[in-house]
């Protein structure tokens, strides 16, 4: 079981699961949900290594390991701490 921490609120999440539903429930704004608009950008504070690799959509928007799109992220395992 992985853990997603958003502004000090902890959420347990199955390994490999997308984080978009939890992020949206915590107030992160969403629009397209397909990685083209950049609305759901988050800052990874800790645990960058526990996320899936950046995809083509994130690369096209100039994202890096510390700034990602929450609609495109999956926690492979471990703990990830984010803010928005």
Secondary structure, 3 states (H helix, E strand, C coil): CEEEEECCEEEEECCCCECHHHHHHCCCCCCCCCCCCCCCEEEEEECHHHECCCCHHHHHCCCECCEEEHHHCEECCCEEEEEC
